[in-house]
Amino acid sequence: MRLKFEKSEIEGSITPPPSKSLTHRALVCAGLAEGTSKIASPLLCDDTEATCEALTKLGVVVIGGRGDYWQIQGGNLEETSEELFCRESGTTLRFMTAVCATIKGRSILTSGPRLSRRPIQPLLDALRELGAQCTKTGDSGPIAVQGGLRGGYATLPGDISSQFLSALLLVSPLAENTVNLNVTTPLKSGPYVTMTVGMQRSFGVDLEFSEEMNCFRVSRQEYVPSTIEVERDWSSAAYLLALGALTGRLTVHGVNMKSLQADAKIVEILRRMGTNIAVQRDQVSVERSRLSPINYDVSDCPDIFPALSVLCAFAEGVSEIVGVSRLRMKESDRLAEMSIGLSKAGVKVASEGDRLLIEGTKPKEALLRCGNDHRIAMAFGLLGLAVGGTTLEDADCVRKSYPGFWSDLQRVGASLEMMA
C-alpha cells in the first residue's frame, strides 16, 4: 500500500494498542503452564498471531484471538509433524525455538525471508549446551530442534539480541536440572529481559540473577496458570508522542508510567529535546515545540530509534544517536533505511561506527521507502505529516505491530491518501 501525506495539524487523543512484547511473553508463559490462563487486553497483530499459531500446533488451545481476552489451555506440549512458520516475527522464532527444546521429538521452524537471515546461532549453541540438538540449514534455511533440555551450564553473548537470553530464561524452569546462564558480553536491551523475568513471576516462576544481569540461576519449577492484563505499548506510544511534538497537540491515554518497557524512555527524550510535555497519572500530552538536538544511547531501546531520528531531523543543530550498530539486524537494516530516507528528505546524516549524526533542518517532501519495516514506516509517516507532499511505499507493513496506526492518525487530523 502506498500512502501520500499532506502537512497536517494534529489535535486529539489516542489510546495506543497493547504491548506486543508483553503479549508474546504472556502467551509463552501461559502455554507452558498446565491449566487455564487468561490474557486480558492482548495485542492482535501479525507477530502475536504467529506465536499463537505456533503454540496451537504444539497442542496449546487458544480461545479468542479477537476481543478483550484470550483463554489459554497450556501444558503438555507435544511434537508436531507440521512446520512452525514464524512469519517475520523474531520474537516468535527465538522463543519457539527454545520452547521446542523442551518437547520430546523433533520440531522444524521456518520463517519469512528477512527473518531467516537474522542471527540465531548463539541461541542454538546455548540450547545445545543445555542438552537439546539444534541445527540450522545454511544461512537462511529451517531450524531443526530435537528436544531434551537436561540443564547445566550455558553461555551466550548479550550484545546481539536480548531475545536469546529471554528465550532461555522462559524454558529453563522446565529443564531436568538447574540451569546456570552466563552472559559473556555486556547485555543490550536489558529492559526486555527484565520484562521477561517479571512475566515469569506472574506465572509463579522465580529466578536468581546478578545485579549486572550477566549471571542467572534457574532451578526446576512449574509455571502456574494466571490471569494477566497486558499494559499499553510504549513502543507505539513513542511514535504517537513524537507526532504530537512535530505537528500539533496529542494526548496518549492508558500508559503505565511505571512500566518496565524500554520505550517509556520517550518521555525523557522529549523532555531533553525541549518539548512542552505534561504527564498525569496514565496519560502523556505533548505539543508542537521547538526541538533542541540531543545525544542519546538507544542500546536499551532500539525500537525508538526511527522516531528519534525523525525528531532529530527537525531539531536545530547536530544530534548524535549512539548504540546503533545492532539496528542493522532488525526487521530491516534500520540504520541504512533511516539514513537513506532522511537524506532523500534533505537531511544531512553521517554514520560513524556505532553512532549516527543528524543535522537538523527543515526536511522537504520526498518519495520514501521503509524496507517493509513497521517502525520505519511509522517514522516516515510522522515526517510526511510534518512536511507534506510525501509519499511512502509499503505503508501497510504497520500491521506487524500496530494494525490501526494510520486510521488512528486520521482520527486526530492526519491527512493521508491511499494511492494506486
DRENDO-1510 file (C-alpha; in Angstrom, 1 decimal, always signed):
<recs>
REC; n; res; u; v; w
REC; 1; MET; +0.0; +0.0; +0.0 .
REC; 2; ARG; +1.3; +3.5; -1.0 .
REC; 3; LEU; +0.2; +6.5; +1.1 .
REC; 4; LYS; +0.6; +10.1; +0.3 .
REC; 5; PHE; +0.8; +12.6; +3.3 .
REC; 6; GLU; -0.1; +16.2; +3.4 .
REC; 7; LYS; +1.0; +18.6; +6.0 .
REC; 8; SER; -1.4; +18.2; +9.0 .
REC; 9; GLU; -2.4; +19.8; +12.2 .
REC; 10; ILE; -2.8; +17.1; +14.8 .
REC; 11; GLU; -5.3; +17.6; +17.7 .
REC; 12; GLY; -6.8; +15.0; +19.9 .
REC; 13; SER; -6.1; +11.9; +21.9 .
REC; 14; ILE; -5.2; +8.2; +21.2 .
REC; 15; THR; -5.0; +5.1; +23.3 .
REC; 16; PRO; -2.1; +3.0; +22.0 .
REC; 17; PRO; -2.5; -0.7; +21.4 .
REC; 18; PRO; -1.4; -3.3; +24.0 .
REC; 19; SER; +2.2; -4.2; +24.3 .
REC; 20; LYS; +3.5; -6.6; +21.6 .
REC; 21; SER; +6.5; -7.7; +23.8 .
REC; 22; LEU; +4.3; -8.4; +26.8 .
REC; 23; THR; +1.7; -10.3; +24.7 .
REC; 24; HIS; +4.4; -12.6; +23.4 .
REC; 25; ARG; +5.7; -13.3; +26.9 .
REC; 26; ALA; +2.3; -13.9; +28.4 .
REC; 27; LEU; +1.4; -16.3; +25.6 .
REC; 28; VAL; +4.5; -18.4; +26.1 .
REC; 29; CYS; +4.2; -18.5; +29.9 .
REC; 30; ALA; +0.5; -19.4; +29.6 .
REC; 31; GLY; +1.4; -22.1; +27.0 .
REC; 32; LEU; +3.9; -23.6; +29.4 .
REC; 33; ALA; +1.6; -23.6; +32.4 .
REC; 34; GLU; -0.6; -26.7; +32.8 .
REC; 35; GLY; -4.1; -25.4; +33.1 .
REC; 36; THR; -6.2; -22.5; +32.0 .
REC; 37; SER; -4.8; -18.9; +31.9 .
REC; 38; LYS; -6.5; -15.7; +30.8 .
REC; 39; ILE; -4.7; -12.9; +28.9 .
REC; 40; ALA; -6.8; -9.7; +29.1 .
REC; 41; SER; -6.2; -6.9; +26.5 .
REC; 42; PRO; -3.7; -8.8; +24.3 .
REC; 43; LEU; -2.4; -7.3; +21.1 .
REC; 44; LEU; -3.7; -8.9; +17.9 .
REC; 45; CYS; -1.2; -8.3; +15.1 .
REC; 46; ASP; +0.9; -10.3; +12.6 .
REC; 47; ASP; +3.6; -11.1; +15.2 .
REC; 48; THR; +1.4; -12.3; +18.0 .
REC; 49; GLU; -0.7; -14.3; +15.6 .
REC; 50; ALA; +2.5; -16.1; +14.6 .
REC; 51; THR; +3.1; -17.0; +18.2 .
REC; 52; CYS; -0.5; -18.2; +18.7 .
REC; 53; GLU; -0.3; -20.4; +15.6 .
REC; 54; ALA; +3.0; -22.0; +16.7 .
REC; 55; LEU; +1.7; -22.7; +20.2 .
REC; 56; THR; -1.5; -24.2; +18.8 .
REC; 57; LYS; +0.4; -26.6; +16.6 .
REC; 58; LEU; +2.2; -27.8; +19.7 .
REC; 59; GLY; -1.1; -28.6; +21.5 .
REC; 60; VAL; -1.9; -25.3; +23.3 .
REC; 61; VAL; -5.5; -24.3; +23.0 .
REC; 62; VAL; -6.1; -20.6; +22.4 .
REC; 63; ILE; -9.7; -19.4; +22.6 .
REC; 64; GLY; -10.4; -15.9; +21.5 .
REC; 65; GLY; -8.0; -14.3; +19.1 .
REC; 66; ARG; -10.2; -11.2; +19.0 .
REC; 67; GLY; -12.0; -9.2; +21.6 .
REC; 68; ASP; -10.9; -8.3; +25.1 .
REC; 69; TYR; -9.2; -11.5; +26.2 .
REC; 70; TRP; -7.7; -14.9; +25.2 .
REC; 71; GLN; -8.2; -18.0; +27.2 .
REC; 72; ILE; -5.1; -20.3; +27.0 .
REC; 73; GLN; -5.2; -24.0; +27.9 .
REC; 74; GLY; -1.5; -24.8; +28.3 .
REC; 75; GLY; +0.9; -27.5; +29.4 .
REC; 76; ASN; +1.7; -30.9; +28.0 .
REC; 77; LEU; +3.1; -29.6; +24.7 .
REC; 78; GLU; +3.6; -32.3; +22.1 .
REC; 79; GLU; +5.7; -32.9; +18.9 .
REC; 80; THR; +4.1; -32.0; +15.7 .
REC; 81; SER; +4.8; -33.0; +12.1 .
REC; 82; GLU; +3.8; -29.6; +10.9 .
REC; 83; GLU; +6.4; -26.9; +10.4 .
REC; 84; LEU; +6.1; -23.9; +12.7 .
REC; 85; PHE; +6.1; -20.9; +10.4 .
REC; 86; CYS; +7.1; -17.8; +12.4 .
REC; 87; ARG; +6.4; -15.3; +9.6 .
REC; 88; GLU; +8.7; -12.3; +10.2 .
REC; 89; SER; +8.5; -12.3; +14.0 .
REC; 90; GLY; +11.9; -12.6; +15.5 .
REC; 91; THR; +10.4; -12.9; +19.0 .
REC; 92; THR; +8.3; -15.9; +17.8 .
REC; 93; LEU; +11.2; -17.7; +16.2 .
REC; 94; ARG; +13.6; -17.3; +19.1 .
REC; 95; PHE; +11.0; -18.0; +21.8 .
REC; 96; MET; +9.5; -21.0; +20.0 .
REC; 97; THR; +12.9; -22.5; +19.2 .
REC; 98; ALA; +13.6; -22.6; +22.9 .
REC; 99; VAL; +10.1; -24.0; +23.6 .
REC; 100; CYS; +10.7; -26.8; +21.1 .
REC; 101; ALA; +13.8; -27.8; +23.1 .
REC; 102; THR; +11.5; -28.8; +26.0 .
REC; 103; ILE; +9.4; -31.1; +23.8 .
REC; 104; LYS; +10.3; -34.8; +23.2 .
REC; 105; GLY; +10.6; -35.3; +19.5 .
REC; 106; ARG; +11.7; -33.2; +16.5 .
REC; 107; SER; +10.4; -29.8; +15.6 .
REC; 108; ILE; +11.0; -27.7; +12.4 .
REC; 109; LEU; +10.8; -24.0; +12.5 .
REC; 110; THR; +10.7; -21.7; +9.4 .
REC; 111; SER; +10.3; -18.0; +8.8 .
REC; 112; GLY; +10.0; -15.3; +6.2 .
REC; 113; PRO; +12.9; -14.3; +4.0 .
REC; 114; ARG; +14.3; -11.4; +6.1 .
REC; 115; LEU; +13.9; -13.1; +9.5 .
REC; 116; SER; +15.6; -16.3; +8.2 .
REC; 117; ARG; +18.8; -14.3; +7.7 .
REC; 118; ARG; +18.8; -12.7; +11.1 .
REC; 119; PRO; +21.1; -14.0; +13.9 .
REC; 120; ILE; +20.0; -17.1; +15.9 .
REC; 121; GLN; +23.1; -19.2; +16.1 .
REC; 122; PRO; +24.1; -18.1; +19.7 .
REC; 123; LEU; +20.7; -19.3; +20.9 .
REC; 124; LEU; +21.1; -22.7; +19.1 .
REC; 125; ASP; +24.6; -23.1; +20.6 .
REC; 126; ALA; +23.3; -22.4; +24.2 .
REC; 127; LEU; +20.4; -24.8; +23.8 .
REC; 128; ARG; +22.9; -27.5; +22.7 .
REC; 129; GLU; +25.0; -26.8; +25.8 .
REC; 130; LEU; +21.8; -27.5; +27.8 .
REC; 131; GLY; +21.1; -30.8; +26.1 .
REC; 132; ALA; +18.9; -30.1; +23.1 .
REC; 133; GLN; +20.0; -30.8; +19.5 .
REC; 134; CYS; +19.6; -27.7; +17.3 .
REC; 135; THR; +20.7; -27.2; +13.7 .
REC; 136; LYS; +20.1; -24.7; +11.0 .
REC; 137; THR; +20.3; -25.5; +7.3 .
REC; 138; GLY; +22.5; -22.9; +5.6 .
REC; 139; ASP; +22.3; -19.2; +6.3 .
REC; 140; SER; +18.6; -18.9; +5.7 .
REC; 141; GLY; +17.2; -22.4; +5.9 .
REC; 142; PRO; +14.8; -24.0; +8.5 .
REC; 143; ILE; +15.8; -24.8; +12.1 .
REC; 144; ALA; +15.5; -28.3; +13.4 .
REC; 145; VAL; +15.2; -28.9; +17.2 .
REC; 146; GLN; +15.4; -32.3; +18.9 .
REC; 147; GLY; +14.0; -31.8; +22.4 .
REC; 148; GLY; +15.7; -32.8; +25.6 .
REC; 149; LEU; +16.6; -30.0; +28.0 .
REC; 150; ARG; +18.7; -31.5; +30.7 .
REC; 151; GLY; +20.0; -28.3; +32.2 .
REC; 152; GLY; +23.6; -27.4; +33.4 .
REC; 153; TYR; +25.7; -24.5; +32.2 .
REC; 154; ALA; +25.5; -22.4; +29.1 .
REC; 155; THR; +27.0; -19.2; +27.8 .
REC; 156; LEU; +25.8; -16.6; +25.3 .
REC; 157; PRO; +26.6; -13.1; +24.1 .
REC; 158; GLY; +24.4; -10.2; +25.4 .
REC; 159; ASP; +25.1; -7.7; +22.6 .
REC; 160; ILE; +23.4; -9.4; +19.6 .
REC; 161; SER; +19.8; -9.8; +20.8 .
REC; 162; SER; +18.3; -9.9; +24.3 .
REC; 163; GLN; +15.7; -12.3; +22.9 .
REC; 164; PHE; +18.3; -15.1; +23.1 .
REC; 165; LEU; +18.5; -14.7; +26.8 .
REC; 166; SER; +14.8; -14.2; +27.3 .
REC; 167; ALA; +14.1; -17.4; +25.3 .
REC; 168; LEU; +16.5; -19.4; +27.5 .
REC; 169; LEU; +15.0; -17.9; +30.7 .
REC; 170; LEU; +11.5; -18.8; +29.6 .
REC; 171; VAL; +12.3; -22.5; +29.2 .
REC; 172; SER; +15.0; -23.0; +31.9 .
REC; 173; PRO; +12.5; -23.8; +34.6 .
REC; 174; LEU; +11.4; -26.9; +32.6 .
REC; 175; ALA; +14.9; -28.4; +32.4 .
REC; 176; GLU; +15.6; -31.6; +34.2 .
REC; 177; ASN; +18.3; -29.9; +36.3 .
REC; 178; THR; +19.2; -26.4; +37.5 .
REC; 179; VAL; +20.3; -24.1; +34.6 .
REC; 180; ASN; +23.2; -21.6; +35.0 .
REC; 181; LEU; +23.5; -19.0; +32.3 .
REC; 182; ASN; +26.5; -16.7; +31.8 .
REC; 183; VAL; +26.2; -13.7; +29.6 .
REC; 184; THR; +29.7; -13.1; +28.1 .
REC; 185; THR; +29.4; -9.6; +26.7 .
REC; 186; PRO; +27.5; -6.5; +28.1 .
REC; 187; LEU; +23.8; -7.0; +27.9 .
REC; 188; LYS; +22.0; -4.8; +25.4 .
REC; 189; SER; +18.2; -4.1; +25.6 .
REC; 190; GLY; +18.3; -5.2; +29.3 .
REC; 191; PRO; +14.8; -3.9; +30.0 .
REC; 192; TYR; +13.3; -6.6; +27.7 .
REC; 193; VAL; +14.9; -9.2; +29.9 .
REC; 194; THR; +13.5; -7.5; +33.0 .
REC; 195; MET; +10.1; -7.7; +31.3 .
REC; 196; THR; +10.6; -11.5; +30.7 .
REC; 197; VAL; +11.5; -12.1; +34.4 .
REC; 198; GLY; +8.5; -10.0; +35.5 .
REC; 199; MET; +6.1; -12.0; +33.4 .
REC; 200; GLN; +7.6; -15.3; +34.7 .
REC; 201; ARG; +7.0; -14.2; +38.2 .
REC; 202; SER; +3.4; -13.5; +37.3 .
REC; 203; PHE; +3.1; -17.2; +36.4 .
REC; 204; GLY; +4.8; -18.5; +39.6 .
REC; 205; VAL; +8.4; -18.8; +38.4 .
REC; 206; ASP; +11.3; -17.0; +40.2 .
REC; 207; LEU; +14.9; -16.7; +39.1 .
REC; 208; GLU; +18.2; -15.7; +40.7 .
REC; 209; PHE; +20.4; -13.3; +38.8 .
REC; 210; SER; +23.3; -10.8; +39.4 .
REC; 211; GLU; +22.8; -7.1; +39.6 .
REC; 212; GLU; +24.6; -6.7; +36.3 .
REC; 213; MET; +22.3; -9.3; +34.7 .
REC; 214; ASN; +25.2; -11.4; +33.5 .
REC; 215; CYS; +24.7; -14.5; +35.6 .
REC; 216; PHE; +21.4; -16.3; +36.0 .
REC; 217; ARG; +20.4; -19.4; +38.0 .
REC; 218; VAL; +17.1; -21.1; +37.4 .
REC; 219; SER; +16.0; -24.1; +39.4 .
REC; 220; ARG; +13.4; -26.6; +38.1 .
REC; 221; GLN; +9.9; -25.2; +38.6 .
REC; 222; GLU; +6.4; -25.3; +37.2 .
REC; 223; TYR; +4.5; -22.5; +35.6 .
REC; 224; VAL; +1.2; -21.8; +37.3 .
REC; 225; PRO; -1.8; -20.7; +35.3 .
REC; 226; SER; -2.5; -17.0; +35.8 .
REC; 227; THR; -4.7; -14.1; +34.7 .
REC; 228; ILE; -2.7; -11.3; +33.1 .
REC; 229; GLU; -3.7; -7.9; +31.7 .
REC; 230; VAL; -1.4; -6.6; +29.1 .
REC; 231; GLU; -0.4; -3.0; +29.5 .
REC; 232; ARG; -0.4; -0.5; +26.7 .
REC; 233; ASP; +2.6; -0.5; +24.3 .
REC; 234; TRP; +5.2; +2.2; +24.9 .
REC; 235; SER; +6.8; +1.4; +21.5 .
REC; 236; SER; +3.7; +2.5; +19.8 .
REC; 237; ALA; +3.1; +5.4; +22.2 .
REC; 238; ALA; +6.6; +6.8; +21.4 .
REC; 239; TYR; +5.6; +7.3; +17.7 .
REC; 240; LEU; +2.4; +9.0; +18.7 .
REC; 241; LEU; +4.1; +11.4; +21.1 .
REC; 242; ALA; +6.7; +12.2; +18.6 .
REC; 243; LEU; +3.9; +13.1; +16.1 .
REC; 244; GLY; +2.5; +15.5; +18.7 .
REC; 245; ALA; +5.8; +17.2; +19.2 .
REC; 246; LEU; +6.1; +17.7; +15.4 .
REC; 247; THR; +2.6; +18.5; +14.2 .
REC; 248; GLY; +0.2; +19.9; +16.9 .
REC; 249; ARG; -1.0; +18.6; +20.2 .
REC; 250; LEU; -1.6; +15.0; +21.1 .
REC; 251; THR; -2.5; +13.1; +24.3 .
REC; 252; VAL; -1.7; +9.4; +24.7 .
REC; 253; HIS; -4.0; +7.7; +27.2 .
REC; 254; GLY; -3.8; +4.5; +29.2 .
REC; 255; VAL; +0.0; +4.1; +29.5 .
REC; 256; ASN; +1.8; +2.8; +32.6 .
REC; 257; MET; +4.2; +5.5; +33.9 .
REC; 258; LYS; +6.0; +2.8; +36.0 .
REC; 259; SER; +6.3; +0.4; +33.1 .
REC; 260; LEU; +9.3; -1.9; +32.6 .
REC; 261; GLN; +9.0; -1.3; +28.9 .
REC; 262; ALA; +12.2; +0.2; +27.4 .
REC; 263; ASP; +10.5; +2.7; +25.1 .
REC; 264; ALA; +8.9; +4.5; +28.1 .
REC; 265; LYS; +12.2; +6.5; +27.7 .
REC; 266; ILE; +10.4; +8.6; +25.1 .
REC; 267; VAL; +9.2; +10.9; +27.9 .
REC; 268; GLU; +12.8; +11.5; +29.0 .
REC; 269; ILE; +13.9; +12.1; +25.4 .
REC; 270; LEU; +11.1; +14.6; +24.6 .
REC; 271; ARG; +11.9; +16.5; +27.8 .
REC; 272; ARG; +15.6; +16.7; +26.9 .
REC; 273; MET; +14.7; +17.9; +23.5 .
REC; 274; GLY; +12.7; +20.8; +25.0 .
REC; 275; THR; +9.2; +19.8; +24.1 .
REC; 276; ASN; +6.1; +21.1; +26.0 .
REC; 277; ILE; +5.2; +17.8; +27.7 .
REC; 278; ALA; +2.9; +17.0; +30.6 .
REC; 279; VAL; +2.4; +13.7; +32.5 .
REC; 280; GLN; -0.7; +13.0; +34.5 .
REC; 281; ARG; -1.3; +9.5; +36.0 .
REC; 282; ASP; -1.8; +7.3; +33.0 .
REC; 283; GLN; -1.6; +9.9; +30.2 .
REC; 284; VAL; +1.1; +12.0; +28.5 .
REC; 285; SER; +0.3; +15.1; +26.5 .
REC; 286; VAL; +2.8; +16.9; +24.1 .
REC; 287; GLU; +2.6; +19.9; +21.9 .
REC; 288; ARG; +4.5; +21.0; +18.9 .
REC; 289; SER; +7.7; +22.5; +20.1 .
REC; 290; ARG; +11.0; +24.0; +19.0 .
REC; 291; LEU; +13.3; +21.0; +19.3 .
REC; 292; SER; +16.9; +21.0; +20.6 .
REC; 293; PRO; +19.5; +18.5; +19.4 .
REC; 294; ILE; +20.3; +15.5; +21.7 .
REC; 295; ASN; +22.9; +13.0; +22.4 .
REC; 296; TYR; +21.2; +9.7; +23.2 .
REC; 297; ASP; +22.2; +6.0; +23.5 .
REC; 298; VAL; +19.5; +3.7; +22.1 .
REC; 299; SER; +21.3; +0.4; +23.1 .
REC; 300; ASP; +18.5; -0.5; +25.5 .
REC; 301; CYS; +15.6; +0.9; +23.4 .
REC; 302; PRO; +16.4; +0.2; +19.7 .
REC; 303; ASP; +12.7; +0.3; +18.6 .
REC; 304; ILE; +12.6; +4.0; +19.5 .
REC; 305; PHE; +15.5; +4.8; +17.0 .
REC; 306; PRO; +13.4; +5.6; +13.9 .
REC; 307; ALA; +11.1; +8.0; +15.8 .
REC; 308; LEU; +14.1; +9.6; +17.5 .
REC; 309; SER; +15.8; +10.0; +14.1 .
REC; 310; VAL; +12.9; +12.0; +12.7 .
REC; 311; LEU; +12.7; +14.2; +15.8 .
REC; 312; CYS; +16.4; +14.9; +15.4 .
REC; 313; ALA; +15.8; +15.8; +11.7 .
REC; 314; PHE; +13.7; +18.8; +12.9 .
REC; 315; ALA; +15.9; +19.8; +15.8 .
REC; 316; GLU; +18.1; +22.9; +15.4 .
REC; 317; GLY; +21.6; +21.6; +15.5 .
REC; 318; VAL; +23.5; +18.3; +15.3 .
REC; 319; SER; +22.2; +15.3; +17.2 .
REC; 320; GLU; +24.2; +12.2; +18.0 .
REC; 321; ILE; +22.5; +8.8; +18.4 .
REC; 322; VAL; +24.8; +6.1; +19.7 .
REC; 323; GLY; +24.3; +2.3; +20.1 .
REC; 324; VAL; +23.1; +2.0; +16.6 .
REC; 325; SER; +25.2; -0.9; +15.2 .
REC; 326; ARG; +22.7; -3.6; +16.2 .
REC; 327; LEU; +20.0; -1.8; +14.2 .
REC; 328; ARG; +21.4; -3.4; +11.0 .
REC; 329; MET; +19.9; -6.7; +12.2 .
REC; 330; LYS; +16.3; -5.7; +12.8 .
REC; 331; GLU; +13.3; -6.2; +10.5 .
REC; 332; SER; +15.3; -4.2; +8.1 .
REC; 333; ASP; +18.8; -2.6; +8.2 .
REC; 334; ARG; +17.2; +0.3; +10.2 .
REC; 335; LEU; +20.4; +2.3; +10.2 .
REC; 336; ALA; +20.6; +2.3; +6.4 .
REC; 337; GLU; +16.9; +2.7; +5.8 .
REC; 338; MET; +16.6; +5.8; +8.1 .
REC; 339; SER; +19.8; +7.3; +6.6 .
REC; 340; ILE; +18.7; +6.9; +3.0 .
REC; 341; GLY; +15.2; +8.2; +3.7 .
REC; 342; LEU; +16.3; +11.2; +5.7 .
REC; 343; SER; +18.9; +12.0; +3.0 .
REC; 344; LYS; +16.1; +12.0; +0.4 .
REC; 345; ALA; +14.2; +14.5; +2.6 .
REC; 346; GLY; +17.2; +16.8; +2.5 .
REC; 347; VAL; +18.6; +15.9; +6.0 .
REC; 348; LYS; +22.3; +15.5; +6.4 .
REC; 349; VAL; +23.2; +12.3; +8.1 .
REC; 350; ALA; +26.6; +10.6; +8.8 .
REC; 351; SER; +27.1; +7.1; +10.2 .
REC; 352; GLU; +30.3; +6.6; +12.1 .
REC; 353; GLY; +30.8; +3.2; +13.8 .
REC; 354; ASP; +28.2; +2.8; +16.5 .
REC; 355; ARG; +26.8; +6.3; +16.1 .
REC; 356; LEU; +24.6; +8.3; +13.8 .
REC; 357; LEU; +24.9; +12.1; +13.4 .
REC; 358; ILE; +21.9; +14.0; +12.2 .
REC; 359; GLU; +22.0; +17.7; +11.3 .
REC; 360; GLY; +18.6; +19.1; +11.9 .
REC; 361; THR; +17.0; +21.2; +9.2 .
REC; 362; LYS; +13.6; +21.8; +7.5 .
REC; 363; PRO; +13.0; +18.4; +5.8 .
REC; 364; LYS; +11.5; +18.5; +2.3 .
REC; 365; GLU; +8.9; +16.3; +0.6 .
REC; 366; ALA; +10.2; +13.0; -0.8 .
REC; 367; LEU; +9.3; +9.6; -2.0 .
REC; 368; LEU; +10.3; +7.3; +0.8 .
REC; 369; ARG; +10.6; +3.5; +1.2 .
REC; 370; CYS; +10.6; +1.7; +4.5 .
REC; 371; GLY; +12.2; -1.7; +3.7 .
REC; 372; ASN; +8.9; -3.3; +4.7 .
REC; 373; ASP; +9.7; -2.4; +8.3 .
REC; 374; HIS; +6.8; -1.3; +10.5 .
REC; 375; ARG; +8.9; +1.1; +12.7 .
REC; 376; ILE; +10.5; +2.8; +9.7 .
REC; 377; ALA; +7.0; +3.2; +8.1 .
REC; 378; MET; +5.6; +4.8; +11.3 .
REC; 379; ALA; +8.6; +7.2; +11.5 .
REC; 380; PHE; +8.4; +8.3; +7.9 .
REC; 381; GLY; +4.7; +8.8; +8.4 .
REC; 382; LEU; +5.5; +11.3; +11.1 .
REC; 383; LEU; +7.9; +13.1; +8.7 .
REC; 384; GLY; +5.3; +13.1; +5.9 .
REC; 385; LEU; +2.6; +14.7; +8.1 .
REC; 386; ALA; +5.1; +17.3; +9.4 .
REC; 387; VAL; +6.3; +18.2; +5.9 .
REC; 388; GLY; +3.5; +17.4; +3.5 .
REC; 389; GLY; +3.8; +16.2; -0.1 .
REC; 390; THR; +5.5; +13.0; +0.9 .
REC; 391; THR; +4.7; +9.5; -0.4 .
REC; 392; LEU; +5.5; +6.3; +1.4 .
REC; 393; GLU; +5.7; +2.8; -0.1 .
REC; 394; ASP; +4.7; -0.4; +1.7 .
REC; 395; ALA; +2.8; +1.5; +4.4 .
REC; 396; ASP; +0.7; -1.4; +5.3 .
REC; 397; CYS; +3.6; -3.2; +7.0 .
REC; 398; VAL; +2.5; -1.5; +10.2 .
REC; 399; ARG; +0.1; -4.5; +10.7 .
REC; 400; LYS; +3.2; -6.2; +12.2 .
REC; 401; SER; +2.7; -4.4; +15.5 .
REC; 402; TYR; +0.0; -1.6; +15.1 .
REC; 403; PRO; -2.6; -2.5; +12.5 .
REC; 404; GLY; -4.7; +0.5; +13.3 .
REC; 405; PHE; -1.9; +3.1; +13.2 .
REC; 406; TRP; -3.0; +5.0; +10.1 .
REC; 407; SER; -6.7; +5.0; +11.0 .
REC; 408; ASP; -5.8; +6.3; +14.5 .
REC; 409; LEU; -3.8; +9.1; +13.0 .
REC; 410; GLN; -6.7; +10.1; +10.6 .
REC; 411; ARG; -9.0; +10.3; +13.7 .
REC; 412; VAL; -6.8; +13.1; +15.1 .
REC; 413; GLY; -6.4; +15.1; +11.9 .
REC; 414; ALA; -3.8; +13.3; +9.8 .
REC; 415; SER; -4.3; +14.0; +6.1 .
REC; 416; LEU; -3.2; +10.9; +4.2 .
REC; 417; GLU; -4.4; +9.3; +1.0 .
REC; 418; MET; -4.1; +5.8; -0.3 .
REC; 419; MET; -2.6; +5.7; -3.8 .
REC; 420; ALA; -2.7; +3.0; -6.5 .
</recs>
